[in-house]
Each structure stands twice: as structure tokens, then as C-alpha cells.
């Protein structure tokens, strides 16, 4: 038909012949020339209508009824095939017309990115405006904007007066659709929708809501044909950047999750990608050295990927080497001890790290009966006293004494050591990781030694751990405990309390407990090792309002406090508004807030997790809810994860030939630290308690991806893990009455013998023992 129309316009002889033929046909009430081309196409639908009408008027007991049904179904299939063929033919013709434009059109449509299936024309047409984050188009009513949609890509073109196109395209399988925008979001058209791809975002304005709905429907149906959940933020697919090709998981237009990036110069980055922190961790294949190794990488602003293995040295080395120990002992002093002279005293605080240069030492422990038992001998090259660098591990559990005369030691203060760790985060990471592995091994050995013949403790021996990093307890404090704990006036009255989540920066949500008093609001949470406490005096609050997504917002001293996951939020809002009015009226009265006593500043150096470190970890943590009895950790499975019980309790169990045995009950605390540090299968299962459990889960690869941009976090994090395991070792020793047994060693690797007990803070000096005279005086009283 296109060719006939072209001849009618360009060939006068053909046009005259055509008009004469149509005039002759009309005079005899016949069909015109063009009608003959349409008749074969219309004939099939007419046959369908004919058969359906015959079937409708045929009795059900007629002998031809089954044949008529089959004939109707066949003609329907033929009609569908014809329609599909017409649609595909028209699509091929439209595709050919676009390719014939040449230039970038031909380049885009001949080499799709990515090529997933046969390309089919879906629809196309002019739109009022297109704004792109790649190149910002200046809106001009005289310019034309065109949007072309195919089965695998969406193409955008802006035409100038000369007809030169500037083309862009986006893959359908890695596309995010925002169907409707507010009128304030774009000045070009109130009838707009938005699409986001791997590199840029388009805001498209059309003439009416009907046209917008047509485009949104077409895009949605095409995405669903790729088996894509349009309303999910997660995608999976391949995309070719200028710097290389990425294949894997995406979230909201960014590489996020597991995937492989192959650069144009053949570097391969295979592993976990974090769009939030522009980093990743996994295996890197170096085309120059032809080696594959574990490392982290950074996603730069220009889109390039940088391997940071040699930049920080976090993953380039394994255990602590002799060169590392030389650096660790920088600034150490030489100490000489004579036979039987103590270096570390049981029950005393040790603040030094030692290494034997010459001579030998013995590790000994005093029993309840006053007898001294030698646990081990240590020879030159051995390092000891390392638990002095662990947070909350203070008093030594065994003594270290010179076994010879003129024993030479190298001694370094932990404050100097911490300064070395601050300057060398990779060294700190290796040191604390090695220390955690050694303490974990001792804990396993102690556990095996103190179990019965079956290897499983009896019910009376089952320990119940309440970790210093436990989660929110279900047990409520008394009124007196609360006003003391939160430094409130004695007259403070607790009005209501409930569980909720505190939403902080970086989209971090902390699960905790809110206490509402007459004039104060207190929120408390404990996530991993961090205690979080927010106290708000209602008399100084400037606004209390319910925001979208059921968020309760309190503005206090120009800071916005956002709380979510609140049951009956309307009732809570009404209660707070009433208390707020009362607190403002009485802000100058006797019930004014109490000023909190300032904490004494110490000059000692701390090398432990900071508040900002926990906030970073929470950005990669996920809160999981477990029903009562649900499996949290399965025995025998290998995973590199850290679990924190945020709410509820858990039970540690183990399968034995005699059935399932209970090993421990945990009300809060850390799980999985042994498997995380040793990278082996879980030796027991963990199940949720009778009321269920809320557990934060952090994957090991996401932790390592944080180290890329925050290398100083690595040493502090493994310091925390080592402290948790050492604290558990001490609890096990106290619960089971076990003793630390270490064989003779002359290894140059560090060995730890002075594991201490857990206290709230590290004491600065030894506690003075009471004299016998004072004890007698007390006895008389």
C-alpha cells in the first residue's frame, strides 16, 4: 500500500489509471482498488463471526455440534496468527524505518545493550518533554521529542531544526518505573512519568493522563514479559558501560548485590557490590600478574573500578609475620627478670604486651586449696599478655613467672601499641584476627575438656549467657531504677513504655524501647556492643507530628528524632501532645530537668568500636524476625555472618545419637562469632525462644566492603570480636569451673595466657584488697 500511495503521488499516468478503475468500479457498485487489498485480511474475522453465529444457533444435540466447535476454535487460532503476523510485520516495518534514519539510530538498534531476545517494535510517538540526568535538555516548544519503545530497549531522541538526533537508550530488563509524578516535580508537564536505568534517569512529559497511562501500561507489560516484578527495587541483568560490562544484581539503578564486572582491559571483579558505600569485596583477577585473590574494590566517581588490596594491605597478608611483630614492638623497652620473679600476677591488671628475648617463663595458677599448678612453659620468641589490648578484659586469670635467672623480655605499653594500630589499620586487623582465632581455639578445647562422657552438658549444667552486648530485655525496671538510670527527677512518673525503632541518618533503624514520662521521653537500644540512649525533655520540644509511613517525629533542640514501628501511633501521638502541653507550662517550675553529670575525661588511648563504627555496621545489617522455634543457625552449615539478638531469647542445641541436647540459653548477645572468625561449619544450631526473636544479621562480605572506604574500622571490629570470644571464655571458665590448659610452646606466634573477666569499663588501677583488721571489724559488727 505504501508503494501504491507513492506512485499515485509521483506518477501522473498511474494516478489517472487508478482513478479511472475506481470510477468504473463505483458505477457498477463494486469495490475500489484499495479495498481488494483489505478484503483478504477482513475475510478471516468474518469467517470467525460466521462460525460463532452458526454455533450459537445450532442445537446442542445436533450431530455437527462438535465439528462446529472445533472449526470455530481453528478459525480463532488462525485469526490470532494473522493478527500477530500483521503486528510483527508492522513492527518490522517501523523498525526498518527507524534504522533507515541512519546515524546513532542504526548503531543503537543494530547493537543492543544487552541483547536478550528478538527485537520487536512496541510503540512510538512524540512526547512533550524529556529531561535526562545524562544531558539536561532545555525545553523548547519548537523542538520535537520522540520516544520509541521496543521489546528490549527504550529509545529517546531529541531533534533539532536540522533533524540531527541525539539518541539515548535504556534496557527494559534493568529499568525502574515511576508511573506518576507530582505537578511540582517538573515544570514542563503535569502529566509526567519517570524511568531510571543503570546510567541515567528520564523524566518524560506527555499531553494528557490518558497518554501517560498508555505509555505506563506498555512499559509495564513489556517489563512483565521479561518476568520482572515492576514494583520491586531488585533487578538482575547485564549492562555494558564505557569502562566495562557488569552482569549481576541491581537495586534502584545501581550495581548492588552479587555480580561480575569485567573491564575493557580484562580486570575481573567478582563478588559483592554495595551501592550505598560505592565499594565491593570478593575475588579480583589481575590480567597483569595473572593471579586471582581476595580483595576489596572502590567504585570511583568516573565509573572506573579500583583494586585497593595493595593500597591498605588489609587482604594482602595472612597471619601476623615477624616483620609485623617488629613493627608492633616499636618503642618497647627491655626488661630483665630473675627466677621466680612475676611478670603478670593472677587477679591483677596487666597493661603491657611482652615478648621473650632470652630465657624461659612458666604459666601458673593458684587453686582454691592454695596449691600452685604449672599450666605451661614459654620459650624465646613467644608473645604473651595480648588480652591487655581487649576491651573489658582486665584481670589476669593466671600468673606468668620467670623460670630462669636473667630472663630478657621486650615490653610495650598498650597505649603505645594502640598508637601503632591507629597508624597501621591493616596490622591491627591481622593482630586482632589472629588473637580471636587463638582464643576461639582455647574456648573449644576448654568446652571439650569440661563436658561429660557424652560430650553434652546436663540440663543443670546448661549456662545462661547474658552478654554485655545483649539486646533489649523484656524485663522492666522498677520506677526507682528508671529515674536513677536516666538521671531524671525523683518525681518522674512512667506513663507508658513500648518497643519501637529509632530511625537515624544513613537510613539506620535501631530496635529498642521507648519510655514516656510526664516530662521526658527516653529511647534506649543496644545494638551489638553499642548502648544508645536518647533523652528528650518535653519542655524544650518545638514540634511533635506524625509523618508519612507512620513515623513519629519529635523536634528537640533543632534536631529531628524519628521513631517508627509504633503500635497505635495515633494514641501515642495524642498522649505526647498532652504531656508536651503540661511540660511547657511547668518548664520554669520545680520539675525542671536535672543536669546530667559530665563524664570524667581520661587521657588513656582507647582502641575499640566507636559510635560512628556501629552506625556504619548498621547500614549493612538486616533485621530478621523469627517465630518461636525457628532455626536461626543450622548446625553444619558454613557461613560468614555475625548475629545480634535484638529482642527475645535463643537456645543453642546440638544433635546427638541420644537426641537433641541443649547447650545454652541466651538472652541477648552475639551469635556466630566463632564460625565467622574460624570460617568453618557451625558446631551447633540456634533456635528462637518461646516468644520469638528479632535478630540483626551482618554478612561477612558486607563488612569487608565497609573496610574499603573505612580501613580504620577493620582493626576495631576484629578487636570487638576478639573481646566477645574472650568474654565468653571467661564466662565458661566461671560457669564450669574450668582451668586454662596450654601445652609447652616455643612458637614465635602469639599465645595468650591472661584472659580476664568482663567488667563494664577497664579499671585504671588495681583494686585494693581489704586488710584482715577491717574484715574482723566487720565480723564483730
C-alpha positions in Angstrom: 0.0 0.0 0.0 2.9 2.4 0.7 4.2 1.8 -2.8 0.8 2.4 -4.4 0.4 5.6 -2.5 3.8 6.7 -3.5 3.0 6.0 -7.3 -0.2 7.9 -7.0 1.6 11.0 -5.8 4.6 10.8 -8.2 3.3 9.1 -11.4 0.5 11.0 -13.2 -0.2 8.2 -15.6 -0.7 5.7 -12.8 -2.8 8.1 -10.9 -5.2 8.6 -13.9 -5.4 4.8 -14.5 -6.1 4.3 -10.8 -8.9 6.9 -10.7 -10.5 5.5 -13.9 -10.5 2.0 -12.4 -12.2 3.2 -9.2 -14.8 5.2 -11.2 -15.7 2.2 -13.3 -16.0 0.0 -10.1 -18.2 2.5 -8.3 -20.5 2.7 -11.4 -21.2 -1.0 -11.0 -21.3 -0.9 -7.2 -18.1 -2.8 -7.0 -15.1 -2.4 -4.7 -12.3 0.1 -5.3 -8.7 -0.9 -5.9 -7.5 -0.5 -2.3 -10.5 -2.5 -0.9 -9.2 -5.6 -2.7 -6.0 -5.4 -0.5 -8.1 -5.2 2.7 -10.6 -7.9 1.8 -8.3 -10.9 2.4 -7.5 -9.6 5.8 -11.1 -8.9 6.7 -12.2 -12.3 5.4 -10.7 -14.2 8.3 -12.6 -12.2 11.0 -15.8 -12.6 9.0 -15.4 -16.3 8.9 -14.9 -16.3 12.7 -18.1 -14.3 13.1 -19.9 -16.6 10.8 -18.9 -19.8 12.6 -19.7 -18.3 16.0 -23.2 -17.3 14.8 -23.8 -20.8 13.3 -22.6 -22.4 16.6 -24.9 -20.1 18.6 -28.0 -21.2 16.6 -27.2 -24.9 16.5 -28.9 -27.2 18.9 -26.7 -28.9 21.5 -27.8 -32.4 20.4 -27.0 -31.7 16.7 -24.6 -34.3 15.2 -22.4 -31.5 13.8 -22.1 -29.6 17.1 -18.6 -30.9 17.9 -17.2 -30.3 14.5 -18.6 -26.7 14.6 -16.8 -26.2 17.9 -13.5 -27.4 16.5 -13.9 -25.3 13.4 -14.7 -22.2 15.5 -11.6 -22.8 17.6 -9.4 -23.4 14.5 -10.6 -20.2 12.8 -10.0 -18.3 16.1 -6.4 -19.6 16.1 -6.0 -18.6 12.5 -7.3 -15.1 13.2 -4.9 -14.7 16.1 -2.0 -15.9 14.0 -3.0 -13.4 11.3 -3.2 -10.6 13.8 0.1 -11.5 15.3 1.7 -11.7 11.8 0.3 -8.3 10.9 1.6 -6.8 14.2 5.0 -8.3 13.7 5.1 -7.1 10.1 4.2 -3.6 11.1 6.8 -3.7 13.8 9.5 -4.8 11.4 8.5 -2.1 9.0 8.6 0.5 11.8 11.9 -0.8 13.0 13.3 -0.6 9.4 12.1 3.0 9.1 13.9 3.9 12.3 17.1 2.2 11.2 16.9 3.9 7.8 17.3 7.2 9.6 21.0 6.3 10.0 23.4 7.8 12.4 23.1 6.7 16.0 19.8 5.1 15.3 21.4 2.4 13.2 24.2 2.0 15.9 21.8 1.6 18.8 19.4 -0.8 17.1 22.0 -3.0 15.5 24.0 -3.5 18.7 21.6 -3.6 21.6 22.9 -3.4 25.2 22.0 -6.0 26.3 20.7 -8.3 23.5 18.4 -10.7 25.3 15.8 -11.6 22.7 14.5 -10.8 19.2 13.8 -7.1 18.9 10.1 -6.3 18.4 8.5 -2.8 17.9 6.1 -2.0 20.7 5.1 1.6 20.2 6.4 5.1 19.5 5.4 8.7 19.2 6.1 12.3 20.1 6.1 13.5 23.7 6.1 17.0 25.1 9.4 16.9 27.0 12.3 14.6 28.1 14.6 15.6 30.9 17.7 13.4 31.3 20.3 13.3 34.0 22.9 12.4 31.3 22.4 15.7 29.3 19.8 18.2 30.6 17.7 19.2 27.6 16.5 22.8 27.6 12.8 22.8 27.0 11.9 24.4 23.7 8.3 24.2 22.3 9.7 24.4 18.7 11.7 21.2 19.2 10.3 17.7 18.8 10.8 15.0 21.4 10.3 11.4 20.4 10.1 8.2 22.5 10.5 4.8 20.8 9.8 1.5 22.6 11.0 -2.0 21.6 10.7 -5.3 23.3 14.2 -4.9 24.9 15.1 -1.2 24.9 13.5 2.2 25.3 15.0 4.9 22.9 14.8 8.6 23.5 15.5 11.2 20.7 15.6 14.9 20.6 15.5 16.5 17.2 16.9 19.9 16.3 15.6 22.0 13.4 18.2 20.4 11.1 16.9 17.0 12.1 20.2 15.9 13.8 19.2 13.4 16.6 20.8 13.0 20.0 19.8 9.4 20.9 19.9 7.6 24.2 18.5 4.2 25.2 17.8 2.1 28.3 17.4 -1.7 28.7 13.9 -2.9 29.6 15.1 -5.7 31.9 17.1 -3.2 34.1 14.6 -0.4 34.2 12.7 1.2 37.1 9.4 2.9 36.5 7.7 5.7 38.5 4.2 5.9 36.9 3.1 9.3 38.2 4.8 12.4 39.4 3.5 15.4 41.3 3.0 18.6 39.4 5.7 20.3 41.4 8.4 17.9 40.3 8.7 19.1 36.7 7.9 22.4 35.1 7.3 21.1 31.6 4.2 19.0 32.1 2.0 17.9 34.9 1.3 14.6 33.0 4.7 13.0 33.6 6.3 9.7 34.4 9.9 8.7 35.1 12.1 5.8 34.2 15.5 5.0 35.7 18.3 3.0 34.1 21.8 2.0 35.0 23.4 5.3 33.9 20.7 8.0 34.0 17.1 8.9 34.6 14.5 10.3 32.3 11.5 12.4 33.3 9.0 12.2 30.4 6.1 14.7 30.0 3.1 13.9 27.8 -0.1 15.8 26.8 -2.7 14.0 29.0 -3.2 11.5 31.7 -4.6 9.1 29.1 -1.4 9.3 27.1 0.7 8.8 30.2 -1.4 5.7 31.2 -0.9 4.3 27.7 2.9 4.6 27.9 3.0 3.3 31.5 0.8 0.3 30.6 3.0 -0.6 27.6 6.2 -0.3 29.6 4.7 -2.3 32.5 3.5 -5.1 30.2 6.9 -5.3 28.4 8.8 -5.5 31.7 6.5 -8.2 32.9 7.2 -10.2 29.7 10.8 -10.3 31.0 9.4 -11.8 34.2 10.2 -8.6 36.1 8.4 -7.5 39.3 7.8 -3.9 38.3 7.1 -2.9 41.9 10.3 -4.4 43.3 13.6 -2.4 43.5 15.7 -5.5 42.7 16.7 -6.5 39.1 19.1 -8.9 37.6 20.8 -8.4 34.2 23.8 -7.4 32.1 24.8 -3.9 31.1 27.7 -2.5 29.1 29.3 0.6 30.4 32.0 2.5 28.7 34.5 1.1 31.3 33.4 -2.5 31.1 30.4 -4.9 31.4 28.6 -5.7 34.6 26.4 -8.8 35.0 24.5 -9.4 38.2 22.2 -7.9 40.7 20.9 -4.3 40.8 19.0 -2.1 43.2 17.4 1.2 42.2 19.6 1.6 39.1 22.9 0.8 40.9 25.1 -2.3 41.0 24.1 -3.8 44.3 24.4 -7.5 45.4 26.4 -10.2 43.7 27.8 -9.7 40.3 30.8 -9.8 37.9 32.4 -6.7 36.3 34.8 -7.2 33.5 36.7 -4.1 32.5 37.8 -3.2 29.0 41.4 -4.1 30.0 40.3 -7.6 31.3 40.3 -7.0 35.0 37.6 -9.1 36.6 35.8 -8.2 39.9 33.6 -11.0 41.1 31.7 -10.7 44.4 29.5 -8.4 46.5 28.8 -4.8 45.4 27.5 -2.1 47.8 25.9 0.9 46.0 25.4 2.6 49.4 29.1 2.8 50.1 30.4 2.6 46.4 32.6 -0.4 47.2 32.8 -4.2 46.9 34.5 -7.3 48.1 35.3 -10.6 46.6 37.8 -12.1 44.1 39.9 -10.0 41.8 41.5 -11.4 38.6 44.6 -9.4 37.7 45.4 -9.7 34.0 49.0 -8.4 34.5 50.1 -10.8 37.2 47.5 -13.5 36.1 46.6 -14.1 39.7 43.2 -14.3 41.4 43.0 -13.2 45.1 40.5 -11.9 47.7 40.3 -8.1 47.9 38.1 -5.1 48.2 37.5 -2.5 45.4 36.2 1.0 45.1 33.7 2.4 42.6 35.1 5.8 41.6 33.1 8.9 40.6 34.1 8.4 36.9 32.7 4.8 36.9 36.1 3.1 37.0 36.8 0.3 39.5 40.0 0.4 41.6 41.5 -2.6 43.5 42.5 -1.5 47.0 44.4 -4.6 48.0 47.8 -3.0 47.9 46.5 0.4 49.0 45.7 -0.7 52.6 47.2 -4.2 52.8 44.1 -5.5 54.5 43.8 -8.6 52.4 47.3 -9.0 51.1 48.7 -10.9 54.1 47.5 -13.7 56.3 48.8 -14.2 59.8 51.0 -11.7 61.7 54.5 -12.0 60.4 57.9 -11.5 62.0 58.1 -8.1 60.3 54.7 -7.2 61.8 56.0 -8.1 65.3 59.0 -5.9 64.7 56.6 -3.0 64.0 54.3 -4.0 66.9 57.2 -3.9 69.4 58.2 -0.4 68.2 59.0 1.7 71.2 59.3 -1.4 73.5 61.6 -1.4 76.5 63.9 -4.2 77.6 63.1 -5.9 80.9 65.2 -8.4 82.9 63.6 -10.7 85.4 65.2 -13.2 87.8 64.0 -16.7 88.7 60.5 -16.8 90.3 60.0 -13.1 89.8 56.5 -12.4 88.4 55.7 -10.6 85.2 52.0 -11.0 85.3 50.1 -11.7 88.6 46.9 -13.6 88.7 44.0 -11.3 89.6 46.0 -8.2 88.8 45.6 -5.8 85.8 48.1 -6.1 83.0 48.7 -3.1 80.7 51.6 -4.4 78.7 52.4 -6.7 75.9 55.5 -8.9 76.2 57.9 -10.9 74.0 60.5 -13.3 75.4 64.0 -12.5 74.1 66.0 -14.9 76.2 65.2 -17.5 78.9 62.0 -19.2 79.7 58.8 -18.5 81.7 56.2 -20.6 83.3 52.4 -20.0 83.4 50.9 -21.0 86.8 47.6 -20.8 88.5 46.6 -21.0 92.2 43.9 -23.5 93.1 41.1 -23.0 95.7 43.2 -25.0 98.2 46.2 -22.7 97.7 48.2 -25.1 95.6 50.1 -23.8 92.6 49.7 -25.6 89.3 52.0 -25.1 86.3 50.0 -24.8 83.2 52.7 -24.2 80.5 56.2 -23.3 79.8 57.1 -20.5 77.4 60.4 -20.1 75.4 62.1 -17.3 73.5 60.0 -15.8 70.7 56.7 -16.3 72.5 54.4 -13.3 72.9 52.0 -13.1 75.8 49.8 -10.6 77.6 47.8 -9.8 74.5 44.4 -9.7 76.2 45.5 -6.4 77.8 44.6 -4.9 74.5 41.0 -6.2 74.6 38.2 -4.0 75.9 36.7 -5.0 79.3 39.3 -7.8 79.7 41.2 -6.6 82.8 42.4 -9.0 85.5 44.7 -11.8 84.5 43.4 -15.3 85.1 46.9 -16.8 85.5 50.4 -15.7 86.6 53.5 -15.6 84.4 56.7 -16.1 86.3 60.4 -16.2 85.3 61.6 -19.8 85.2 65.3 -18.9 84.9 67.7 -16.2 86.0 68.3 -13.1 83.8 65.2 -13.7 81.6 65.1 -10.9 79.0 61.8 -9.5 77.8 60.6 -6.9 75.4 57.7 -4.9 76.9 55.5 -2.3 75.3 52.7 -0.3 76.9 49.2 -0.9 75.3 48.9 2.9 74.8 51.9 2.9 72.5 50.6 -0.2 70.8 47.3 1.5 70.2 49.1 4.4 68.5 50.8 1.9 66.2 47.4 0.3 65.4 45.9 3.7 64.6 48.7 4.4 62.1 48.5 0.8 60.6 44.9 -0.4 60.4 45.9 -3.5 58.4 48.3 -4.6 61.1 45.6 -4.1 63.7 43.2 -6.2 61.7 45.7 -9.1 61.4 46.7 -8.9 65.0 43.2 -9.0 66.4 42.1 -11.6 63.9 44.9 -13.9 64.9 44.1 -13.2 68.6 40.4 -14.0 68.1 41.3 -17.3 66.4 43.6 -18.4 69.2 41.1 -17.5 71.9 38.4 -19.3 70.0 40.6 -22.4 69.8 41.1 -22.3 73.6 37.4 -21.9 74.1 36.7 -25.0 72.1 39.3 -27.0 73.9 38.0 -25.9 77.3 34.5 -26.8 76.3 35.5 -30.4 75.2 37.6 -30.9 78.4 34.8 -29.9 80.8 32.0 -31.9 79.2 30.9 -35.3 80.4 31.4 -38.6 78.7 28.6 -37.9 76.3 30.2 -34.6 75.3 27.0 -32.8 76.1 26.3 -30.9 79.4 23.3 -32.0 81.5 20.3 -29.7 82.0 21.7 -28.4 85.3 25.0 -27.5 83.6 23.4 -25.5 80.8 24.8 -22.0 81.1 22.6 -19.0 80.5 24.5 -16.1 78.9 23.6 -12.5 79.4 26.2 -10.8 77.2 27.5 -7.3 77.9 26.2 -6.6 74.4 22.8 -8.1 74.9 19.7 -6.8 73.2 16.6 -5.2 74.7 15.4 -7.2 77.7 11.7 -8.0 78.2 12.1 -7.4 82.0 11.0 -3.9 83.0 13.0 -1.9 85.5 11.4 -0.5 88.7 10.4 3.1 89.0 13.4 3.8 91.2 15.8 2.1 88.8 14.5 4.2 85.9 14.9 7.6 87.4 18.4 6.8 88.5 19.3 5.1 85.3 18.1 8.0 83.1 19.1 10.8 85.6 15.5 12.0 85.9 13.9 13.9 88.8 12.6 11.7 91.7 9.1 12.8 90.9 9.3 11.4 87.4 6.3 9.2 86.6 6.4 6.5 83.9 3.3 6.9 81.8 3.8 4.4 79.0 6.5 2.2 77.5 6.7 0.1 74.4 9.1 -1.3 71.7 9.8 0.7 68.6 12.6 1.7 66.2 14.7 4.8 66.2 15.5 6.0 62.6 18.8 7.7 62.3 21.0 9.0 59.4 22.0 6.7 56.6 18.6 5.1 56.9 19.7 3.2 60.0 16.9 1.8 62.2 17.7 0.8 65.8 15.3 -1.5 67.6 14.8 -0.5 71.2 12.4 0.5 74.0 10.7 3.9 74.5 9.8 5.2 78.0 7.3 8.1 78.2 7.4 10.0 81.5 5.4 13.1 82.4 8.1 15.4 81.2 10.6 13.2 79.4 10.9 10.7 76.6 13.7 8.2 76.7 14.6 5.7 74.0 17.2 3.0 74.8 18.6 0.4 72.5 21.6 -1.9 72.5 22.9 -3.0 69.1 26.0 -5.2 69.1 28.4 -3.5 71.6 26.8 0.0 71.4 24.4 1.3 74.0 22.2 4.0 72.5 20.2 6.3 74.7 18.3 9.4 73.7 16.7 11.6 76.4 14.2 14.3 75.4 12.8 16.9 77.7 9.3 17.8 76.5 9.6 21.3 77.8 12.2 22.1 75.1 10.4 20.3 72.3 9.3 22.5 69.4 7.1 20.1 67.5 5.6 16.6 67.7 4.0 15.3 64.5 3.1 12.1 62.6 4.9 11.9 59.3 4.3 9.6 56.3 4.9 5.8 56.7 3.6 6.0 60.3 6.7 7.9 61.5 6.5 9.8 64.8 8.8 12.8 64.7 9.9 14.9 67.7 11.9 18.0 67.1 14.1 18.7 70.1 16.7 21.4 70.2 16.6 21.8 66.4 17.3 18.0 66.0 14.7 15.7 64.4 14.1 12.4 66.2 12.1 9.9 64.0 10.5 6.8 65.5 8.9 4.0 63.5 7.1 0.7 64.0 4.9 2.1 66.8 1.7 0.2 67.6 -1.3 2.6 68.0 0.7 5.6 66.9 -2.4 7.9 67.0 -2.9 7.1 70.7 0.9 7.7 71.4 0.8 11.0 69.5 -2.2 12.2 71.5 -0.5 11.2 74.7 2.7 13.0 73.8 0.9 16.2 72.8 -1.0 16.3 76.1 2.3 15.7 78.1 4.0 18.3 75.9 1.5 21.0 76.8 1.9 20.2 80.5 5.7 20.2 80.3 5.8 23.6 78.6 3.5 25.1 81.2 5.8 23.8 84.0 9.1 24.3 82.3 10.2 27.0 84.9 8.9 25.2 88.0 10.4 22.8 90.5 10.2 20.0 88.0 12.8 21.5 85.6 15.1 18.8 84.1 18.2 17.6 86.0 21.5 18.5 84.5 23.5 15.3 83.8 26.8 14.9 85.5 29.7 15.2 83.0 31.8 12.1 82.5 35.4 12.5 83.6 37.8 12.7 80.6 40.7 10.3 80.6 43.9 10.7 78.7 44.3 6.9 78.1 44.0 5.9 74.5 41.1 3.7 73.6 41.2 1.3 70.7 37.6 0.0 70.5 34.5 0.4 68.4 33.1 3.9 68.3 29.6 5.2 67.9 30.2 6.0 64.2 31.6 2.5 63.7 28.3 0.9 64.9 26.3 3.3 62.7 28.3 2.1 59.7 27.7 -1.5 60.5 24.0 -0.9 60.9 23.9 0.4 57.3 24.7 -3.2 56.1 22.7 -5.0 58.9 19.3 -6.6 58.2 16.8 -7.2 61.0 15.2 -10.6 60.7 12.1 -11.7 62.7 12.0 -15.4 63.8 8.9 -17.3 65.0 9.3 -19.4 68.2 11.3 -22.5 67.5 12.5 -21.2 64.1 16.1 -22.1 63.1 18.5 -19.1 63.1 21.7 -21.0 62.6 21.7 -24.6 61.3 24.4 -27.0 62.6 26.9 -28.0 59.9 26.2 -25.0 57.6 29.1 -22.7 56.7 28.5 -19.0 56.6 30.5 -15.9 57.5 27.9 -13.9 59.5 27.5 -12.1 62.7 24.2 -12.3 64.6 23.0 -9.9 67.3 19.9 -10.8 69.4 18.0 -7.5 69.4 14.9 -8.8 71.1 13.8 -12.1 72.7 16.0 -15.1 73.6 17.6 -18.0 71.7 18.6 -21.6 72.6 21.8 -23.3 71.4 21.1 -27.0 70.7 23.1 -29.9 69.2 22.0 -33.2 67.6 23.5 -36.3 69.3 22.8 -40.1 69.0 20.7 -39.7 72.1 18.6 -36.9 70.7 18.7 -33.1 70.7 20.6 -31.6 73.7 20.5 -28.1 75.0 23.9 -26.4 75.2 23.0 -22.9 76.3 20.2 -20.3 76.7 21.0 -16.8 75.5 19.0 -13.7 76.5 20.6 -11.2 74.1 24.2 -11.1 72.8 26.3 -12.1 69.8 25.9 -15.3 67.8 28.1 -16.8 65.1 31.4 -15.1 66.1 33.2 -18.4 66.3 32.1 -19.5 62.8 32.8 -16.0 61.5 36.4 -15.9 62.7 37.3 -19.6 62.0 35.3 -19.9 58.7 34.2 -23.4 59.4 30.8 -25.2 59.8 28.6 -24.3 62.7 29.1 -26.9 65.5 25.6 -26.3 66.9 22.2 -25.0 66.0 20.5 -21.9 67.3 16.7 -21.6 67.5 14.4 -18.7 68.5 13.0 -18.7 72.0 9.4 -19.3 73.1 8.4 -15.7 72.4 10.3 -15.5 69.1 13.4 -13.4 68.4 14.4 -10.3 66.5 18.0 -10.7 65.2 20.3 -8.4 63.3 22.4 -10.2 60.7 25.5 -8.8 59.1 27.2 -10.8 56.2 30.9 -11.0 56.3 31.3 -9.8 52.7 29.3 -6.6 53.5 31.6 -5.9 56.5 34.7 -6.2 54.3 33.1 -3.9 51.7 33.0 -1.2 54.5 36.7 -1.6 55.1 37.3 -0.3 51.6 36.3 3.3 52.5 36.9 2.9 56.2 40.1 0.9 56.7 40.5 2.1 60.3 37.2 0.2 61.1 38.9 -3.2 60.4 41.2 -3.4 63.4 38.5 -2.0 65.8 35.9 -4.5 64.5 38.1 -7.6 65.0 39.2 -6.2 68.4 35.5 -6.3 69.3 35.1 -9.9 68.0 38.2 -11.0 70.0 36.8 -9.3 73.1 33.4 -11.1 72.7 35.1 -14.5 72.4 37.4 -13.8 75.3 34.5 -12.7 77.4 32.7 -15.9 76.5 35.8 -17.9 77.5 35.8 -16.2 80.9 32.1 -16.9 81.4 32.6 -20.6 80.5 35.5 -20.9 83.0 33.4 -19.4 85.8 30.3 -21.4 84.9 32.0 -24.8 84.5 35.0 -24.2 86.8 37.4 -24.9 84.0 41.0 -24.0 84.0 43.1 -22.8 81.1 45.4 -25.6 80.0 48.1 -24.8 77.5 50.9 -27.1 76.3 54.6 -26.1 76.1 55.4 -24.0 73.1 58.3 -22.2 71.6 56.4 -20.7 68.7 57.1 -17.2 67.5 53.4 -16.7 67.0 51.5 -15.0 69.9 49.9 -17.1 72.7 47.5 -15.6 75.2 47.5 -16.7 78.9 45.9 -13.8 80.8 42.3 -13.8 79.8 40.4 -11.5 82.1 36.9 -11.2 83.4 34.3 -8.9 81.9 33.5 -5.6 83.6 31.6 -2.5 82.4 34.8 -0.5 82.0 38.6 -1.2 82.2 39.9 -0.2 85.6 42.7 2.3 85.6 44.5 0.8 88.6 44.3 -2.4 90.7 41.6 -2.7 93.3 43.0 -2.5 96.9 42.3 -5.6 99.0 40.7 -5.2 102.3 43.0 -5.8 105.3 42.4 -8.6 107.8 41.7 -6.0 110.5 38.8 -4.5 108.5 37.4 -7.9 108.0 37.5 -8.7 111.7 35.9 -5.4 112.5 33.1 -6.1 110.1 32.7 -9.6 111.6 32.2 -8.1 115.1 29.6 -5.7 113.7 
